[in-house]
Amino acid sequence: MIKKPTVFILGAGASIPYGYPSGEALVNEIVSELLVQGTLFKICRELEFTEPQIISFAEKLRSEEHTSELQSHSFISYAVFCLKK
């Protein structure tokens, strides 16, 4: 039995049956949360990211520039998203 808070990251659409977005829907949800200063934005601020850093990340993610650095940030965002769901 797992006794402490744990995050499971499911890939390749495996999370869809559990109500989590995937692919483009995930990107759109992350971008929306960041640009309207929703819960994910507030979590990022608590993690000491600056507002310009958060907005810049959202704009890069929205523009579909998928560099390895951006994918790494997206993975972190998805983990945070799962934690708060």
N, C-alpha and C positions, 0 to 999 in steps of 0.2 A: 504494500500500500504506500502511496506517495503521501508524505506527511508535511511537505512544505510547498509553497506556491511554485508551480512549475509551468513552463510554457512549452507546448509542442508546436513545432512549425511543420505544417504539412505543405507539400509542394505538388506541382503538376495538376492542379485542380482538385486534389484530394480533400481540400477544405470546403469545397462548395456544398456538399451535402450537410455540413454542419452550420451553414448560414454565413460563412465568411466569404467575402468577395475574392475574385481571382482575376489575374490579367488586367485588362483595361478597366474593369469595374473597381479593382483594388486601387489602381493608380488614380482614378477619378475621385474615389472616396478620400484617399490620403491628401490629394491636392485640395479638395474642397475643405476638409477639416483644417488644413494649414492656412488657407487664404481667408477663411471667415473667422479665424482665430477661435476655432472650436476646441474640443477636449484635447486633440492631438497637439495642437499648437501650444496649449497650456502645459502639457507634459514636456514638450521640447523646451519650453522656457524654464520649467523646474529643473531640467537637466542642464541648464545654463547655456543653451544655444541662444544667440541674440536674434532679435526680430529680423534684421536683414539676412542673417544666415538661413533662417527658416523660410522666409519669402523667396530667397534665391533658390533654395532647394526645391520648393514647390514649383517655381517657374521652370527650372530645368527638367523636373519630372514631367510637367505638363507638356513641355516641348519635345518629349520623347527622345532626349539625348541619353542613350543608355550606355554610358561608359562604365567601366568596372567600379569606379568610385561611386557613381550614382546608384548602381545596383546594390552596393554595400549599404549605402544610406537607406535605400528602399527596404532592404532586408531588416534593418534596425527599426524602421518605421512600422513594418508589418509586425515585428515582435512586440513593440509597444502597443500597437493597435490590438493585438491578441490579449495582452495583459489587461487592458482596460475593458474589454468586451464582457 
